[in-house]
């Protein structure tokens, strides 16, 4: 369905697709001139400022097949048009991917959550996007569909640099996101430094996933991912390696985690910035994130940490 878009600068047409095939056909017919839009929280401000290079937009937000949330074969499958509000309302997300549910809780305002999509966090490559940080921490994948077919790629490999991903919105769609379901004995926590204003994104987001063994006393495996305004979400491999095999309740484990996150942030996520106050905030965030995970494990709780 084609509609006029008054007030949207430089646009000739705003097309609402009813299927993936229809959206791709439109992109092919207007190759180089058309771009995909879903929630529009990132793209529409560019349109209003006259910064969007596309002359036509194809809206995929009403494609029914891309709005579902299902569980299959050990994975949570999230459609490419699923909003953060839908994630937040889903009991399936709460049970199967509590870290993703927690990320949805932290995203912007209710209005933003109603429009913004999880797939959009990947497409736009924002390093401090809560959804993108959670997806990388959970070793998730995205299904990218174009004129020649579809393929699954790890989210981490799709993110190139802040504001840039390997998804070409003028030729392809993110049709699904595939997230491994959380297992027994595994907990997760996600936190962020408070954004300067409610309509701004946090400058730093941290995710922690822990799996315990031997009566939940020893850390068997850890995933630690941080993202900032100046970097895509990154695995803090050194911190992950230090946590593996350590006693959860050893005070030195918590200290090692906090110090490792701060050191990684200074070296990889804050180039050229003055570190004093910001590093103090990161240390506090790391300590709080670890404590929340440890408390959940100590009480035998798997799933969402609130």
C-alpha positions in Angstrom: 0.0 0.0 0.0 1.4 3.4 -1.0 0.6 6.5 0.9 1.7 10.1 0.7 3.9 11.3 3.5 3.3 15.0 4.2 6.0 16.7 6.2 8.6 14.0 5.5 11.3 15.9 3.6 12.7 14.6 0.3 10.4 11.6 0.2 8.4 10.7 -2.9 6.6 7.7 -1.4 6.0 5.8 1.8 5.0 2.2 1.0 3.5 -0.2 3.6 4.4 -3.8 2.8 2.2 -6.7 3.7 4.8 -9.4 3.3 8.6 -10.0 3.2 8.3 -10.8 -0.5 6.4 -7.6 -1.2 9.0 -5.5 0.7 11.9 -7.1 -1.2 10.1 -6.6 -4.5 9.7 -2.9 -3.7 13.4 -2.6 -2.8 14.3 -4.3 -6.1 12.0 -2.1 -8.2 13.4 1.0 -6.6 17.0 -0.1 -6.1 19.2 2.6 -4.6 16.2 4.9 -3.9 14.2 2.9 -1.3 15.0 2.0 2.3 13.4 -0.3 4.9 11.7 1.3 7.9 10.2 -0.5 10.9 9.9 1.5 14.2 11.5 4.6 12.7 12.9 5.9 16.0 16.4 6.2 14.3 15.4 6.9 10.7 12.6 9.3 11.0 14.6 12.0 12.8 17.0 11.8 9.8 14.1 12.2 7.4 12.8 15.2 9.2 16.2 16.8 9.1 16.5 16.1 5.4 19.5 13.8 6.1 18.0 10.6 4.7 19.4 9.7 1.2 16.4 7.4 0.3 13.6 9.0 -1.6 11.2 6.1 -0.8 10.5 4.2 2.4 9.0 0.7 2.7 7.4 0.1 6.0 7.7 -3.5 7.3 6.1 -2.9 10.7 2.8 -4.5 9.6 4.2 -7.7 8.2 2.4 -10.3 10.4 5.1 -13.0 9.9 7.7 -10.6 11.4 5.8 -9.8 14.5 5.8 -13.2 16.2 7.7 -14.5 19.3 8.1 -18.2 19.5 10.3 -20.9 21.1 11.8 -23.7 19.0 14.5 -26.3 19.5 16.3 -24.5 22.3 15.9 -21.0 20.9 13.7 -18.0 21.3 12.8 -16.7 17.8 11.9 -13.0 17.6 10.5 -11.5 14.4 12.3 -8.6 12.8 9.4 -6.3 13.4 8.9 -7.1 17.1 9.0 -4.0 19.3 10.6 -3.7 22.8 7.1 -3.2 24.2 6.1 -6.6 22.8 9.3 -8.1 24.3 8.4 -6.6 27.6 4.8 -8.0 27.5 5.9 -11.5 26.5 6.0 -14.2 29.2 7.9 -16.3 26.8 10.7 -13.8 26.6 10.7 -13.5 30.4 11.2 -17.3 30.7 13.5 -18.1 27.8 15.6 -15.0 27.6 15.4 -12.9 30.8 18.4 -10.8 29.8 16.5 -9.6 26.7 13.4 -8.9 28.9 15.6 -6.8 31.2 17.1 -4.9 28.2 13.6 -4.1 27.1 12.8 -2.6 30.5 15.7 -0.2 30.1 14.9 1.0 26.6 13.9 4.7 26.5 10.4 5.8 27.2 7.1 3.8 26.8 6.6 5.7 23.5 10.1 4.6 22.2 9.5 1.0 23.4 6.2 1.0 21.5 8.0 1.9 18.2 11.6 0.7 18.4 12.4 -2.9 17.3 15.0 -5.3 18.6 16.2 -5.9 15.0 16.6 -2.1 14.7 19.2 -2.1 17.5 21.3 -4.4 15.3 20.7 -2.6 12.0 21.7 0.8 13.3 24.8 -0.5 15.1 24.4 1.7 18.2 27.0 0.5 20.7 25.1 1.6 23.7 21.8 0.0 22.6 20.5 -2.3 25.4 19.1 -4.8 23.0 22.3 -5.1 21.0 24.4 -5.6 24.1 22.0 -8.3 25.4 22.1 -10.1 22.0 25.8 -10.2 21.8 26.1 -11.4 25.4 23.7 -14.3 24.5 25.6 -15.2 21.3 22.5 -14.5 19.3 22.0 -14.5 15.5 20.0 -12.6 13.0 18.4 -13.9 9.8 19.2 -11.5 6.9 16.9 -11.9 3.9 17.6 -10.4 0.5 16.9 -10.9 -3.2 18.9 -14.2 -3.3 17.7 -15.8 -0.1 18.3 -15.8 3.6 21.3 -16.5 5.9 21.9 -16.6 9.7 24.8 -14.5 11.0 26.0 -13.9 14.6 25.0 -10.5 15.8 28.5 -9.8 16.9 29.8 -10.3 13.3 27.1 -7.9 11.9 28.1 -4.9 14.0 31.0 -3.1 12.3 31.5 0.2 14.2 29.2 2.7 16.0 26.3 3.6 13.8 27.3 1.0 11.1 26.2 -2.6 10.5 26.5 -5.1 7.7 22.8 -4.9 7.0 22.0 -3.0 3.9 18.5 -1.5 4.5 18.2 -0.6 0.8 18.5 -4.2 -0.3 17.7 -6.6 2.6 15.7 -7.2 5.8 16.4 -8.6 9.2 13.5 -11.0 9.3 14.2 -12.9 12.6 16.5 -12.9 15.6 17.5 -16.2 17.1 18.4 -16.2 20.9 19.6 -19.3 22.8 17.2 -20.1 25.6 18.6 -19.7 29.1 19.5 -23.0 30.8 19.1 -24.2 34.3 21.9 -22.9 36.6 22.4 -19.9 34.4 21.6 -16.3 35.4 22.0 -13.0 33.7 22.1 -9.3 34.6 22.1 -6.2 32.5 22.6 -2.6 33.7 23.6 0.8 32.4 24.8 4.2 33.5 21.7 6.4 33.7 21.2 8.5 30.5 21.5 12.2 30.9 17.9 12.7 29.9 15.0 10.2 29.5 15.0 10.7 25.7 18.8 10.0 25.4 20.5 6.6 25.4 22.8 5.5 28.2 26.5 6.1 27.5 27.5 2.7 28.8 25.7 -0.7 29.0 27.0 -3.9 30.7 25.7 -7.4 30.4 26.7 -10.5 32.5 25.7 -14.1 32.0 27.0 -16.8 34.4 26.7 -20.5 34.4 27.6 -22.4 37.6 28.8 -25.9 38.3 29.3 -28.1 41.4 26.3 -27.0 43.4 26.4 -23.5 41.9 29.6 -22.7 43.8 32.1 -22.4 40.8 31.7 -20.3 37.7 31.9 -22.7 34.8 31.4 -20.1 32.0 30.9 -16.4 31.8 29.8 -13.9 29.1 30.7 -10.3 29.7 29.7 -7.7 27.1 29.9 -3.9 27.3 28.9 -1.3 24.8 29.3 2.5 24.7 28.7 5.5 22.5 32.2 5.0 21.0 32.2 1.3 20.4 30.0 -1.5 19.3 29.1 -4.1 22.0 32.3 -6.1 22.8 33.0 -9.3 24.6 35.5 -8.6 27.4 37.4 -11.8 26.8 40.0 -11.2 29.5 37.3 -10.7 32.1 35.5 -13.8 30.9 38.7 -15.9 31.2 39.4 -14.6 34.7 35.9 -15.6 35.9 36.0 -19.1 34.6 36.8 -21.6 37.4 36.6 -19.1 40.2 34.5 -19.4 43.4 31.4 -17.2 43.1 31.4 -16.2 46.8 35.2 -15.4 46.9 35.5 -11.6 47.4 38.4 -11.7 45.1 36.1 -12.8 42.2 33.9 -9.8 42.5 37.0 -7.5 42.8 38.6 -9.1 39.7 35.4 -8.6 37.7 35.0 -5.0 38.6 38.7 -4.2 38.0 38.6 -6.1 34.7 35.5 -4.2 33.4 37.0 -0.8 34.4 40.3 -1.6 32.7 38.6 -2.9 29.5 36.4 0.2 29.4 39.4 2.5 29.7 41.3 0.7 27.0 38.6 -0.3 24.5 35.4 1.7 25.0 36.5 5.2 25.9 39.3 6.3 23.6 40.5 9.8 24.0 38.1 10.6 26.8 38.8 11.8 30.4 38.2 8.6 32.5 38.0 9.9 36.0 34.2 10.3 36.9 33.0 8.0 34.1 35.3 5.1 35.3 33.9 5.5 38.8 30.4 5.1 37.4 31.5 2.0 35.5 33.0 0.5 38.6 29.8 1.0 40.5 27.8 -0.4 37.7 30.0 -3.5 37.4 29.8 -4.1 41.2 26.0 -3.8 41.1 25.7 -6.1 38.1 27.8 -8.8 39.7 26.0 -8.6 43.0 22.6 -9.0 41.3 23.8 -12.1 39.5 25.4 -13.6 42.6 22.4 -12.9 44.7 20.1 -14.7 42.2 22.4 -17.7 42.2 22.8 -17.8 45.9 19.0 -18.1 46.2 18.8 -20.8 43.6 17.1 -18.5 41.1 17.4 -18.8 37.4 15.8 -16.4 35.0 15.2 -12.7 35.4 17.0 -10.6 37.9 14.9 -7.7 39.0 
